Amino acid sequence: MKASKKKFNYLKQDTAKLIKESHDGLDRVIQIVMDLKRFSHPDGVEWQVSDIQSGMDSRLNMVHNELKYKADII
């Protein structure tokens, strides 16, 4: 088999995995942008009831890469 065919076969095998990783990364970027938007522009200026769990999830999502090798969040 020619070297170029071997390279092509390797790419064909990894394409699905690479597309999934790219899609997962895009989903993560979208979530981080939404979290930052919520964090920087709270709805209204009046005091209001807030969902603490949602707020914590949002903040943890933003700092996930910094924490993943340093701490276990429980």
PDB file of N, H, CA, C and O in Angstrom:
ATOM      1  N   MET A   1       0.845  -1.175   0.000  1.00  0.00           N
ATOM      2  CA  MET A   1       0.000   0.000   0.000  1.00  0.00           C
ATOM      3  C   MET A   1       0.891   1.238   0.000  1.00  0.00           C
ATOM      4  O   MET A   1       1.897   1.281   0.708  1.00  0.00           O
ATOM      5  N   LYS A   2       0.532   2.222  -0.776  1.00  0.00           N
ATOM      6  H   LYS A   2      -0.285   2.187  -1.352  1.00  0.00           H
ATOM      7  CA  LYS A   2       1.309   3.443  -0.871  1.00  0.00           C
ATOM      8  C   LYS A   2       1.202   4.242   0.424  1.00  0.00           C
ATOM      9  O   LYS A   2       0.233   4.121   1.174  1.00  0.00           O
ATOM     10  N   ALA A   3       2.219   5.058   0.664  1.00  0.00           N
ATOM     11  H   ALA A   3       3.006   5.156   0.055  1.00  0.00           H
ATOM     12  CA  ALA A   3       2.235   5.886   1.875  1.00  0.00           C
ATOM     13  C   ALA A   3       1.045   6.834   1.930  1.00  0.00           C
ATOM     14  O   ALA A   3       0.486   7.059   3.004  1.00  0.00           O
ATOM     15  N   SER A   4       0.651   7.390   0.798  1.00  0.00           N
ATOM     16  H   SER A   4       1.105   7.207  -0.074  1.00  0.00           H
ATOM     17  CA  SER A   4      -0.469   8.330   0.780  1.00  0.00           C
ATOM     18  C   SER A   4      -1.783   7.632   1.127  1.00  0.00           C
ATOM     19  O   SER A   4      -2.642   8.224   1.782  1.00  0.00           O
ATOM     20  N   LYS A   5      -1.948   6.380   0.694  1.00  0.00           N
ATOM     21  H   LYS A   5      -1.250   5.900   0.162  1.00  0.00           H
ATOM     22  CA  LYS A   5      -3.168   5.634   1.038  1.00  0.00           C
ATOM     23  C   LYS A   5      -3.203   5.322   2.527  1.00  0.00           C
ATOM     24  O   LYS A   5      -4.270   5.358   3.138  1.00  0.00           O
ATOM     25  N   LYS A   6      -2.045   5.014   3.124  1.00  0.00           N
ATOM     26  H   LYS A   6      -1.178   4.985   2.627  1.00  0.00           H
ATOM     27  CA  LYS A   6      -1.988   4.760   4.563  1.00  0.00           C
ATOM     28  C   LYS A   6      -2.407   6.005   5.339  1.00  0.00           C
ATOM     29  O   LYS A   6      -3.162   5.911   6.307  1.00  0.00           O
ATOM     30  N   LYS A   7      -1.925   7.158   4.921  1.00  0.00           N
ATOM     31  H   LYS A   7      -1.312   7.234   4.134  1.00  0.00           H
ATOM     32  CA  LYS A   7      -2.293   8.401   5.599  1.00  0.00           C
ATOM     33  C   LYS A   7      -3.783   8.663   5.469  1.00  0.00           C
ATOM     34  O   LYS A   7      -4.430   9.085   6.427  1.00  0.00           O
ATOM     35  N   PHE A   8      -4.328   8.415   4.284  1.00  0.00           N
ATOM     36  H   PHE A   8      -3.803   8.072   3.506  1.00  0.00           H
ATOM     37  CA  PHE A   8      -5.748   8.636   4.064  1.00  0.00           C
ATOM     38  C   PHE A   8      -6.583   7.702   4.941  1.00  0.00           C
ATOM     39  O   PHE A   8      -7.574   8.136   5.528  1.00  0.00           O
ATOM     40  N   ASN A   9      -6.199   6.439   5.037  1.00  0.00           N
ATOM     41  H   ASN A   9      -5.394   6.087   4.560  1.00  0.00           H
ATOM     42  CA  ASN A   9      -6.929   5.497   5.886  1.00  0.00           C
ATOM     43  C   ASN A   9      -6.894   5.941   7.338  1.00  0.00           C
ATOM     44  O   ASN A   9      -7.901   5.836   8.038  1.00  0.00           O
ATOM     45  N   TYR A  10      -5.772   6.428   7.795  1.00  0.00           N
ATOM     46  H   TYR A  10      -4.954   6.514   7.226  1.00  0.00           H
ATOM     47  CA  TYR A  10      -5.639   6.920   9.168  1.00  0.00           C
ATOM     48  C   TYR A  10      -6.602   8.081   9.398  1.00  0.00           C
ATOM     49  O   TYR A  10      -7.265   8.140  10.433  1.00  0.00           O
ATOM     50  N   LEU A  11      -6.680   9.002   8.442  1.00  0.00           N
ATOM     51  H   LEU A  11      -6.141   8.953   7.601  1.00  0.00           H
ATOM     52  CA  LEU A  11      -7.585  10.142   8.567  1.00  0.00           C
ATOM     53  C   LEU A  11      -9.039   9.700   8.572  1.00  0.00           C
ATOM     54  O   LEU A  11      -9.844  10.218   9.347  1.00  0.00           O
ATOM     55  N   LYS A  12      -9.382   8.742   7.709  1.00  0.00           N
ATOM     56  H   LYS A  12      -8.728   8.322   7.080  1.00  0.00           H
ATOM     57  CA  LYS A  12     -10.757   8.243   7.661  1.00  0.00           C
ATOM     58  C   LYS A  12     -11.157   7.632   8.999  1.00  0.00           C
ATOM     59  O   LYS A  12     -12.291   7.809   9.445  1.00  0.00           O
ATOM     60  N   GLN A  13     -10.237   6.914   9.645  1.00  0.00           N
ATOM     61  H   GLN A  13      -9.316   6.770   9.282  1.00  0.00           H
ATOM     62  CA  GLN A  13     -10.544   6.275  10.920  1.00  0.00           C
ATOM     63  C   GLN A  13     -10.749   7.298  12.033  1.00  0.00           C
ATOM     64  O   GLN A  13     -11.583   7.090  12.913  1.00  0.00           O
ATOM     65  N   ASP A  14     -10.008   8.388  12.007  1.00  0.00           N
ATOM     66  H   ASP A  14      -9.330   8.557  11.291  1.00  0.00           H
ATOM     67  CA  ASP A  14     -10.076   9.364  13.089  1.00  0.00           C
ATOM     68  C   ASP A  14     -11.076  10.486  12.859  1.00  0.00           C
ATOM     69  O   ASP A  14     -11.327  11.274  13.771  1.00  0.00           O
ATOM     70  N   THR A  15     -11.649  10.580  11.678  1.00  0.00           N
ATOM     71  H   THR A  15     -11.446   9.940  10.937  1.00  0.00           H
ATOM     72  CA  THR A  15     -12.531  11.699  11.358  1.00  0.00           C
ATOM     73  C   THR A  15     -13.715  11.796  12.305  1.00  0.00           C
ATOM     74  O   THR A  15     -14.007  12.886  12.798  1.00  0.00           O
ATOM     75  N   ALA A  16     -14.395  10.712  12.572  1.00  0.00           N
ATOM     76  H   ALA A  16     -14.157   9.827  12.172  1.00  0.00           H
ATOM     77  CA  ALA A  16     -15.564  10.741  13.452  1.00  0.00           C
ATOM     78  C   ALA A  16     -15.177  11.219  14.848  1.00  0.00           C
ATOM     79  O   ALA A  16     -15.878  12.033  15.449  1.00  0.00           O
ATOM     80  N   LYS A  17     -14.064  10.714  15.356  1.00  0.00           N
ATOM     81  H   LYS A  17     -13.494  10.053  14.867  1.00  0.00           H
ATOM     82  CA  LYS A  17     -13.602  11.118  16.684  1.00  0.00           C
ATOM     83  C   LYS A  17     -13.251  12.612  16.703  1.00  0.00           C
ATOM     84  O   LYS A  17     -13.601  13.320  17.647  1.00  0.00           O
ATOM     85  N   LEU A  18     -12.570  13.082  15.675  1.00  0.00           N
ATOM     86  H   LEU A  18     -12.285  12.506  14.908  1.00  0.00           H
ATOM     87  CA  LEU A  18     -12.177  14.491  15.612  1.00  0.00           C
ATOM     88  C   LEU A  18     -13.396  15.407  15.511  1.00  0.00           C
ATOM     89  O   LEU A  18     -13.431  16.471  16.129  1.00  0.00           O
ATOM     90  N   ILE A  19     -14.388  14.991  14.735  1.00  0.00           N
ATOM     91  H   ILE A  19     -14.360  14.126  14.234  1.00  0.00           H
ATOM     92  CA  ILE A  19     -15.607  15.794  14.610  1.00  0.00           C
ATOM     93  C   ILE A  19     -16.346  15.844  15.947  1.00  0.00           C
ATOM     94  O   ILE A  19     -16.837  16.901  16.343  1.00  0.00           O
ATOM     95  N   LYS A  20     -16.427  14.723  16.638  1.00  0.00           N
ATOM     96  H   LYS A  20     -16.028  13.864  16.316  1.00  0.00           H
ATOM     97  CA  LYS A  20     -17.097  14.700  17.943  1.00  0.00           C
ATOM     98  C   LYS A  20     -16.364  15.592  18.942  1.00  0.00           C
ATOM     99  O   LYS A  20     -17.003  16.346  19.676  1.00  0.00           O
ATOM    100  N   GLU A  21     -15.030  15.518  18.981  1.00  0.00           N
ATOM    101  H   GLU A  21     -14.511  14.905  18.385  1.00  0.00           H
ATOM    102  CA  GLU A  21     -14.261  16.360  19.888  1.00  0.00           C
ATOM    103  C   GLU A  21     -14.450  17.833  19.552  1.00  0.00           C
ATOM    104  O   GLU A  21     -14.549  18.669  20.450  1.00  0.00           O
ATOM    105  N   SER A  22     -14.500  18.153  18.268  1.00  0.00           N
ATOM    106  H   SER A  22     -14.420  17.475  17.538  1.00  0.00           H
ATOM    107  CA  SER A  22     -14.726  19.538  17.851  1.00  0.00           C
ATOM    108  C   SER A  22     -16.114  20.004  18.272  1.00  0.00           C
ATOM    109  O   SER A  22     -16.279  21.127  18.748  1.00  0.00           O
ATOM    110  N   HIS A  23     -17.105  19.148  18.096  1.00  0.00           N
ATOM    111  H   HIS A  23     -16.971  18.236  17.709  1.00  0.00           H
ATOM    112  CA  HIS A  23     -18.474  19.482  18.480  1.00  0.00           C
ATOM    113  C   HIS A  23     -18.564  19.676  19.993  1.00  0.00           C
ATOM    114  O   HIS A  23     -19.196  20.626  20.455  1.00  0.00           O
ATOM    115  N   ASP A  24     -17.941  18.791  20.766  1.00  0.00           N
ATOM    116  H   ASP A  24     -17.427  18.020  20.391  1.00  0.00           H
ATOM    117  CA  ASP A  24     -17.939  18.924  22.222  1.00  0.00           C
ATOM    118  C   ASP A  24     -17.263  20.226  22.655  1.00  0.00           C
ATOM    119  O   ASP A  24     -17.739  20.913  23.558  1.00  0.00           O
ATOM    120  N   GLY A  25     -16.155  20.554  22.004  1.00  0.00           N
ATOM    121  H   GLY A  25     -15.767  19.996  21.270  1.00  0.00           H
ATOM    122  CA  GLY A  25     -15.458  21.791  22.315  1.00  0.00           C
ATOM    123  C   GLY A  25     -16.318  23.011  21.999  1.00  0.00           C
ATOM    124  O   GLY A  25     -16.330  23.979  22.760  1.00  0.00           O
ATOM    125  N   LEU A  26     -17.027  22.966  20.892  1.00  0.00           N
ATOM    126  H   LEU A  26     -17.017  22.180  20.274  1.00  0.00           H
ATOM    127  CA  LEU A  26     -17.914  24.063  20.520  1.00  0.00           C
ATOM    128  C   LEU A  26     -19.051  24.208  21.530  1.00  0.00           C
ATOM    129  O   LEU A  26     -19.400  25.323  21.917  1.00  0.00           O
ATOM    130  N   ASP A  27     -19.622  23.094  21.953  1.00  0.00           N
ATOM    131  H   ASP A  27     -19.337  22.188  21.639  1.00  0.00           H
ATOM    132  CA  ASP A  27     -20.672  23.143  22.976  1.00  0.00           C
ATOM    133  C   ASP A  27     -20.142  23.786  24.253  1.00  0.00           C
ATOM    134  O   ASP A  27     -20.839  24.575  24.892  1.00  0.00           O
ATOM    135  N   ARG A  28     -18.907  23.446  24.624  1.00  0.00           N
ATOM    136  H   ARG A  28     -18.341  22.806  24.105  1.00  0.00           H
ATOM    137  CA  ARG A  28     -18.305  24.020  25.838  1.00  0.00           C
ATOM    138  C   ARG A  28     -18.099  25.525  25.680  1.00  0.00           C
ATOM    139  O   ARG A  28     -18.377  26.280  26.611  1.00  0.00           O
ATOM    140  N   VAL A  29     -17.625  25.971  24.534  1.00  0.00           N
ATOM    141  H   VAL A  29     -17.399  25.358  23.777  1.00  0.00           H
ATOM    142  CA  VAL A  29     -17.430  27.401  24.297  1.00  0.00           C
ATOM    143  C   VAL A  29     -18.774  28.136  24.368  1.00  0.00           C
ATOM    144  O   VAL A  29     -18.865  29.201  24.979  1.00  0.00           O
ATOM    145  N   ILE A  30     -19.804  27.577  23.754  1.00  0.00           N
ATOM    146  H   ILE A  30     -19.730  26.711  23.258  1.00  0.00           H
ATOM    147  CA  ILE A  30     -21.135  28.190  23.793  1.00  0.00           C
ATOM    148  C   ILE A  30     -21.608  28.324  25.232  1.00  0.00           C
ATOM    149  O   ILE A  30     -22.129  29.371  25.616  1.00  0.00           O
ATOM    150  N   GLN A  31     -21.432  27.277  26.032  1.00  0.00           N
ATOM    151  H   GLN A  31     -21.008  26.426  25.720  1.00  0.00           H
ATOM    152  CA  GLN A  31     -21.874  27.309  27.427  1.00  0.00           C
ATOM    153  C   GLN A  31     -21.098  28.356  28.226  1.00  0.00           C
ATOM    154  O   GLN A  31     -21.685  29.086  29.024  1.00  0.00           O
ATOM    155  N   ILE A  32     -19.792  28.434  28.016  1.00  0.00           N
ATOM    156  H   ILE A  32     -19.315  27.842  27.367  1.00  0.00           H
ATOM    157  CA  ILE A  32     -18.982  29.419  28.736  1.00  0.00           C
ATOM    158  C   ILE A  32     -19.413  30.837  28.375  1.00  0.00           C
ATOM    159  O   ILE A  32     -19.527  31.690  29.256  1.00  0.00           O
ATOM    160  N   VAL A  33     -19.651  31.098  27.099  1.00  0.00           N
ATOM    161  H   VAL A  33     -19.558  30.405  26.384  1.00  0.00           H
ATOM    162  CA  VAL A  33     -20.096  32.434  26.670  1.00  0.00           C
ATOM    163  C   VAL A  33     -21.437  32.773  27.316  1.00  0.00           C
ATOM    164  O   VAL A  33     -21.622  33.893  27.792  1.00  0.00           O
ATOM    165  N   MET A  34     -22.371  31.830  27.340  1.00  0.00           N
ATOM    166  H   MET A  34     -22.221  30.920  26.953  1.00  0.00           H
ATOM    167  CA  MET A  34     -23.666  32.078  27.984  1.00  0.00           C
ATOM    168  C   MET A  34     -23.487  32.337  29.476  1.00  0.00           C
ATOM    169  O   MET A  34     -24.131  33.228  30.032  1.00  0.00           O
ATOM    170  N   ASP A  35     -22.612  31.561  30.134  1.00  0.00           N
ATOM    171  H   ASP A  35     -22.089  30.838  29.683  1.00  0.00           H
ATOM    172  CA  ASP A  35     -22.350  31.766  31.563  1.00  0.00           C
ATOM    173  C   ASP A  35     -21.749  33.136  31.827  1.00  0.00           C
ATOM    174  O   ASP A  35     -22.151  33.818  32.770  1.00  0.00           O
ATOM    175  N   LEU A  36     -20.795  33.545  31.010  1.00  0.00           N
ATOM    176  H   LEU A  36     -20.469  32.991  30.244  1.00  0.00           H
ATOM    177  CA  LEU A  36     -20.184  34.867  31.172  1.00  0.00           C
ATOM    178  C   LEU A  36     -21.208  35.975  30.953  1.00  0.00           C
ATOM    179  O   LEU A  36     -21.202  36.984  31.659  1.00  0.00           O
ATOM    180  N   LYS A  37     -22.075  35.785  29.984  1.00  0.00           N
ATOM    181  H   LYS A  37     -22.080  34.966  29.411  1.00  0.00           H
ATOM    182  CA  LYS A  37     -23.109  36.771  29.703  1.00  0.00           C
ATOM    183  C   LYS A  37     -24.063  36.913  30.887  1.00  0.00           C
ATOM    184  O   LYS A  37     -24.412  38.027  31.279  1.00  0.00           O
ATOM    185  N   ARG A  38     -24.479  35.789  31.449  1.00  0.00           N
ATOM    186  H   ARG A  38     -24.195  34.885  31.130  1.00  0.00           H
ATOM    187  CA  ARG A  38     -25.360  35.822  32.623  1.00  0.00           C
ATOM    188  C   ARG A  38     -24.671  36.462  33.812  1.00  0.00           C
ATOM    189  O   ARG A  38     -25.287  37.209  34.572  1.00  0.00           O
ATOM    190  N   PHE A  39     -23.391  36.167  33.968  1.00  0.00           N
ATOM    191  H   PHE A  39     -22.890  35.560  33.350  1.00  0.00           H
ATOM    192  CA  PHE A  39     -22.626  36.685  35.098  1.00  0.00           C
ATOM    193  C   PHE A  39     -22.438  38.197  34.986  1.00  0.00           C
ATOM    194  O   PHE A  39     -22.540  38.910  35.984  1.00  0.00           O
ATOM    195  N   SER A  40     -22.165  38.685  33.788  1.00  0.00           N
ATOM    196  H   SER A  40     -22.082  38.106  32.977  1.00  0.00           H
ATOM    197  CA  SER A  40     -21.855  40.099  33.619  1.00  0.00           C
ATOM    198  C   SER A  40     -23.088  40.982  33.435  1.00  0.00           C
ATOM    199  O   SER A  40     -23.024  42.188  33.676  1.00  0.00           O
ATOM    200  N   HIS A  41     -24.190  40.408  33.017  1.00  0.00           N
ATOM    201  H   HIS A  41     -24.242  39.429  32.821  1.00  0.00           H
ATOM    202  CA  HIS A  41     -25.412  41.179  32.791  1.00  0.00           C
ATOM    203  C   HIS A  41     -26.599  40.535  33.494  1.00  0.00           C
ATOM    204  O   HIS A  41     -27.462  39.939  32.850  1.00  0.00           O
ATOM    205  N   PRO A  42     -26.639  40.658  34.824  1.00  0.00           N
ATOM    206  CA  PRO A  42     -27.797  40.079  35.517  1.00  0.00           C
ATOM    207  C   PRO A  42     -29.080  40.783  35.076  1.00  0.00           C
ATOM    208  O   PRO A  42     -29.069  41.965  34.732  1.00  0.00           O
ATOM    209  N   ASP A  43     -30.167  40.045  35.092  1.00  0.00           N
ATOM    210  H   ASP A  43     -30.176  39.084  35.371  1.00  0.00           H
ATOM    211  CA  ASP A  43     -31.458  40.610  34.678  1.00  0.00           C
ATOM    212  C   ASP A  43     -31.923  41.652  35.693  1.00  0.00           C
ATOM    213  O   ASP A  43     -32.089  41.350  36.875  1.00  0.00           O
ATOM    214  N   GLY A  44     -32.126  42.850  35.230  1.00  0.00           N
ATOM    215  H   GLY A  44     -31.992  43.095  34.270  1.00  0.00           H
ATOM    216  CA  GLY A  44     -32.659  43.906  36.083  1.00  0.00           C
ATOM    217  C   GLY A  44     -31.658  44.419  37.103  1.00  0.00           C
ATOM    218  O   GLY A  44     -30.573  43.862  37.269  1.00  0.00           O
ATOM    219  N   VAL A  45     -32.037  45.477  37.773  1.00  0.00           N
ATOM    220  H   VAL A  45     -32.919  45.930  37.638  1.00  0.00           H
ATOM    221  CA  VAL A  45     -31.165  46.072  38.782  1.00  0.00           C
ATOM    222  C   VAL A  45     -31.735  45.899  40.185  1.00  0.00           C
ATOM    223  O   VAL A  45     -31.072  46.234  41.166  1.00  0.00           O
ATOM    224  N   GLU A  46     -32.931  45.392  40.288  1.00  0.00           N
ATOM    225  H   GLU A  46     -33.470  45.120  39.491  1.00  0.00           H
ATOM    226  CA  GLU A  46     -33.576  45.170  41.576  1.00  0.00           C
ATOM    227  C   GLU A  46     -33.102  43.856  42.184  1.00  0.00           C
ATOM    228  O   GLU A  46     -32.716  42.933  41.468  1.00  0.00           O
ATOM    229  N   TRP A  47     -33.135  43.782  43.506  1.00  0.00           N
ATOM    230  H   TRP A  47     -33.448  44.532  44.088  1.00  0.00           H
ATOM    231  CA  TRP A  47     -32.833  42.516  44.184  1.00  0.00           C
ATOM    232  C   TRP A  47     -33.875  41.496  43.765  1.00  0.00           C
ATOM    233  O   TRP A  47     -35.049  41.819  43.581  1.00  0.00           O
ATOM    234  N   GLN A  48     -33.427  40.266  43.618  1.00  0.00           N
ATOM    235  H   GLN A  48     -32.474  40.004  43.767  1.00  0.00           H
ATOM    236  CA  GLN A  48     -34.352  39.223  43.210  1.00  0.00           C
ATOM    237  C   GLN A  48     -33.889  37.869  43.738  1.00  0.00           C
ATOM    238  O   GLN A  48     -32.726  37.690  44.098  1.00  0.00           O
ATOM    239  N   VAL A  49     -34.807  36.938  43.775  1.00  0.00           N
ATOM    240  H   VAL A  49     -35.752  37.083  43.482  1.00  0.00           H
ATOM    241  CA  VAL A  49     -34.491  35.577  44.179  1.00  0.00           C
ATOM    242  C   VAL A  49     -33.623  34.949  43.095  1.00  0.00           C
ATOM    243  O   VAL A  49     -33.859  35.143  41.902  1.00  0.00           O
ATOM    244  N   SER A  50     -32.618  34.193  43.527  1.00  0.00           N
ATOM    245  H   SER A  50     -32.426  34.036  44.496  1.00  0.00           H
ATOM    246  CA  SER A  50     -31.712  33.598  42.560  1.00  0.00           C
ATOM    247  C   SER A  50     -31.524  32.114  42.854  1.00  0.00           C
ATOM    248  O   SER A  50     -31.600  31.687  44.006  1.00  0.00           O
ATOM    249  N   ASP A  51     -31.281  31.346  41.823  1.00  0.00           N
ATOM    250  H   ASP A  51     -31.219  31.693  40.887  1.00  0.00           H
ATOM    251  CA  ASP A  51     -31.023  29.916  41.959  1.00  0.00           C
ATOM    252  C   ASP A  51     -29.526  29.729  42.222  1.00  0.00           C
ATOM    253  O   ASP A  51     -28.714  29.841  41.304  1.00  0.00           O
ATOM    254  N   ILE A  52     -29.165  29.447  43.468  1.00  0.00           N
ATOM    255  H   ILE A  52     -29.824  29.356  44.215  1.00  0.00           H
ATOM    256  CA  ILE A  52     -27.755  29.325  43.844  1.00  0.00           C
ATOM    257  C   ILE A  52     -27.089  28.173  43.105  1.00  0.00           C
ATOM    258  O   ILE A  52     -25.941  28.301  42.679  1.00  0.00           O
ATOM    259  N   GLN A  53     -27.779  27.058  42.943  1.00  0.00           N
ATOM    260  H   GLN A  53     -28.712  26.954  43.289  1.00  0.00           H
ATOM    261  CA  GLN A  53     -27.204  25.906  42.244  1.00  0.00           C
ATOM    262  C   GLN A  53     -26.833  26.271  40.812  1.00  0.00           C
ATOM    263  O   GLN A  53     -25.750  25.926  40.338  1.00  0.00           O
ATOM    264  N   SER A  54     -27.720  26.960  40.134  1.00  0.00           N
ATOM    265  H   SER A  54     -28.600  27.240  40.518  1.00  0.00           H
ATOM    266  CA  SER A  54     -27.451  27.378  38.762  1.00  0.00           C
ATOM    267  C   SER A  54     -26.265  28.334  38.717  1.00  0.00           C
ATOM    268  O   SER A  54     -25.422  28.237  37.825  1.00  0.00           O
ATOM    269  N   GLY A  55     -26.195  29.246  39.663  1.00  0.00           N
ATOM    270  H   GLY A  55     -26.880  29.325  40.388  1.00  0.00           H
ATOM    271  CA  GLY A  55     -25.069  30.181  39.726  1.00  0.00           C
ATOM    272  C   GLY A  55     -23.753  29.470  39.962  1.00  0.00           C
ATOM    273  O   GLY A  55     -22.751  29.787  39.322  1.00  0.00           O
ATOM    274  N   MET A  56     -23.746  28.509  40.878  1.00  0.00           N
ATOM    275  H   MET A  56     -24.560  28.251  41.398  1.00  0.00           H
ATOM    276  CA  MET A  56     -22.520  27.743  41.162  1.00  0.00           C
ATOM    277  C   MET A  56     -22.113  26.919  39.943  1.00  0.00           C
ATOM    278  O   MET A  56     -20.936  26.878  39.584  1.00  0.00           O
ATOM    279  N   ASP A  57     -23.083  26.265  39.307  1.00  0.00           N
ATOM    280  H   ASP A  57     -24.039  26.298  39.599  1.00  0.00           H
ATOM    281  CA  ASP A  57     -22.778  25.476  38.104  1.00  0.00           C
ATOM    282  C   ASP A  57     -22.167  26.356  37.022  1.00  0.00           C
ATOM    283  O   ASP A  57     -21.212  25.968  36.350  1.00  0.00           O
ATOM    284  N   SER A  58     -22.730  27.540  36.869  1.00  0.00           N
ATOM    285  H   SER A  58     -23.506  27.856  37.415  1.00  0.00           H
ATOM    286  CA  SER A  58     -22.232  28.477  35.862  1.00  0.00           C
ATOM    287  C   SER A  58     -20.793  28.883  36.163  1.00  0.00           C
ATOM    288  O   SER A  58     -19.950  28.872  35.266  1.00  0.00           O
ATOM    289  N   ARG A  59     -20.502  29.239  37.405  1.00  0.00           N
ATOM    290  H   ARG A  59     -21.186  29.248  38.133  1.00  0.00           H
ATOM    291  CA  ARG A  59     -19.142  29.669  37.772  1.00  0.00           C
ATOM    292  C   ARG A  59     -18.155  28.519  37.671  1.00  0.00           C
ATOM    293  O   ARG A  59     -17.031  28.706  37.205  1.00  0.00           O
ATOM    294  N   LEU A  60     -18.561  27.336  38.102  1.00  0.00           N
ATOM    295  H   LEU A  60     -19.474  27.185  38.482  1.00  0.00           H
ATOM    296  CA  LEU A  60     -17.670  26.178  38.015  1.00  0.00           C
ATOM    297  C   LEU A  60     -17.373  25.823  36.561  1.00  0.00           C
ATOM    298  O   LEU A  60     -16.259  25.409  36.240  1.00  0.00           O
ATOM    299  N   ASN A  61     -18.348  25.979  35.691  1.00  0.00           N
ATOM    300  H   ASN A  61     -19.253  26.315  35.952  1.00  0.00           H
ATOM    301  CA  ASN A  61     -18.129  25.723  34.273  1.00  0.00           C
ATOM    302  C   ASN A  61     -17.071  26.675  33.712  1.00  0.00           C
ATOM    303  O   ASN A  61     -16.243  26.278  32.892  1.00  0.00           O
ATOM    304  N   MET A  62     -17.104  27.932  34.159  1.00  0.00           N
ATOM    305  H   MET A  62     -17.777  28.254  34.825  1.00  0.00           H
ATOM    306  CA  MET A  62     -16.148  28.917  33.664  1.00  0.00           C
ATOM    307  C   MET A  62     -14.718  28.625  34.108  1.00  0.00           C
ATOM    308  O   MET A  62     -13.771  28.942  33.388  1.00  0.00           O
ATOM    309  N   VAL A  63     -14.553  28.020  35.295  1.00  0.00           N
ATOM    310  H   VAL A  63     -15.323  27.763  35.879  1.00  0.00           H
ATOM    311  CA  VAL A  63     -13.198  27.788  35.815  1.00  0.00           C
ATOM    312  C   VAL A  63     -12.796  26.317  35.748  1.00  0.00           C
ATOM    313  O   VAL A  63     -11.797  25.919  36.346  1.00  0.00           O
ATOM    314  N   HIS A  64     -13.561  25.519  35.033  1.00  0.00           N
ATOM    315  H   HIS A  64     -14.373  25.843  34.547  1.00  0.00           H
ATOM    316  CA  HIS A  64     -13.339  24.071  34.970  1.00  0.00           C
ATOM    317  C   HIS A  64     -11.895  23.704  34.606  1.00  0.00           C
ATOM    318  O   HIS A  64     -11.275  22.878  35.275  1.00  0.00           O
ATOM    319  N   ASN A  65     -11.364  24.319  33.548  1.00  0.00           N
ATOM    320  H   ASN A  65     -11.867  24.991  33.004  1.00  0.00           H
ATOM    321  CA  ASN A  65     -10.014  23.963  33.112  1.00  0.00           C
ATOM    322  C   ASN A  65      -8.960  24.310  34.153  1.00  0.00           C
ATOM    323  O   ASN A  65      -7.944  23.621  34.252  1.00  0.00           O
ATOM    324  N   GLU A  66      -9.179  25.361  34.928  1.00  0.00           N
ATOM    325  H   GLU A  66     -10.004  25.921  34.848  1.00  0.00           H
ATOM    326  CA  GLU A  66      -8.223  25.725  35.971  1.00  0.00           C
ATOM    327  C   GLU A  66      -8.282  24.753  37.147  1.00  0.00           C
ATOM    328  O   GLU A  66      -7.264  24.497  37.791  1.00  0.00           O
ATOM    329  N   LEU A  67      -9.455  24.215  37.427  1.00  0.00           N
ATOM    330  H   LEU A  67     -10.282  24.422  36.904  1.00  0.00           H
ATOM    331  CA  LEU A  67      -9.637  23.372  38.604  1.00  0.00           C
ATOM    332  C   LEU A  67      -9.450  21.884  38.360  1.00  0.00           C
ATOM    333  O   LEU A  67      -9.146  21.146  39.298  1.00  0.00           O
ATOM    334  N   LYS A  68      -9.623  21.423  37.132  1.00  0.00           N
ATOM    335  H   LYS A  68      -9.870  22.022  36.370  1.00  0.00           H
ATOM    336  CA  LYS A  68      -9.718  19.981  36.891  1.00  0.00           C
ATOM    337  C   LYS A  68      -8.495  19.186  37.343  1.00  0.00           C
ATOM    338  O   LYS A  68      -8.634  18.011  37.683  1.00  0.00           O
ATOM    339  N   TYR A  69      -7.306  19.784  37.360  1.00  0.00           N
ATOM    340  H   TYR A  69      -7.193  20.738  37.084  1.00  0.00           H
ATOM    341  CA  TYR A  69      -6.122  19.054  37.804  1.00  0.00           C
ATOM    342  C   TYR A  69      -5.691  19.444  39.218  1.00  0.00           C
ATOM    343  O   TYR A  69      -4.714  18.913  39.745  1.00  0.00           O
ATOM    344  N   LYS A  70      -6.425  20.372  39.825  1.00  0.00           N
ATOM    345  H   LYS A  70      -7.219  20.804  39.396  1.00  0.00           H
ATOM    346  CA  LYS A  70      -6.017  20.889  41.137  1.00  0.00           C
ATOM    347  C   LYS A  70      -6.984  20.546  42.254  1.00  0.00           C
ATOM    348  O   LYS A  70      -6.594  20.513  43.421  1.00  0.00           O
ATOM    349  N   ALA A  71      -8.242  20.289  41.915  1.00  0.00           N
ATOM    350  H   ALA A  71      -8.559  20.316  40.967  1.00  0.00           H
ATOM    351  CA  ALA A  71      -9.234  20.093  42.967  1.00  0.00           C
ATOM    352  C   ALA A  71     -10.355  19.188  42.479  1.00  0.00           C
ATOM    353  O   ALA A  71     -10.623  19.093  41.281  1.00  0.00           O
ATOM    354  N   ASP A  72     -10.997  18.530  43.421  1.00  0.00           N
ATOM    355  H   ASP A  72     -10.779  18.606  44.394  1.00  0.00           H
ATOM    356  CA  ASP A  72     -12.200  17.766  43.149  1.00  0.00           C
ATOM    357  C   ASP A  72     -13.358  18.549  43.745  1.00  0.00           C
ATOM    358  O   ASP A  72     -13.369  18.801  44.950  1.00  0.00           O
ATOM    359  N   ILE A  73     -14.317  18.934  42.944  1.00  0.00           N
ATOM    360  H   ILE A  73     -14.307  18.729  41.965  1.00  0.00           H
ATOM    361  CA  ILE A  73     -15.469  19.688  43.413  1.00  0.00           C
ATOM    362  C   ILE A  73     -16.582  18.692  43.719  1.00  0.00           C
ATOM    363  O   ILE A  73     -16.990  17.911  42.859  1.00  0.00           O
ATOM    364  N   ILE A  74     -17.057  18.731  44.938  1.00  0.00           N
ATOM    365  H   ILE A  74     -16.726  19.365  45.637  1.00  0.00           H
ATOM    366  CA  ILE A  74     -18.112  17.816  45.385  1.00  0.00           C
ATOM    367  C   ILE A  74     -19.316  18.635  45.814  1.00  0.00           C
ATOM    368  O   ILE A  74     -20.329  18.072  46.230  1.00  0.00           O
TER     369      ILE A  74
END
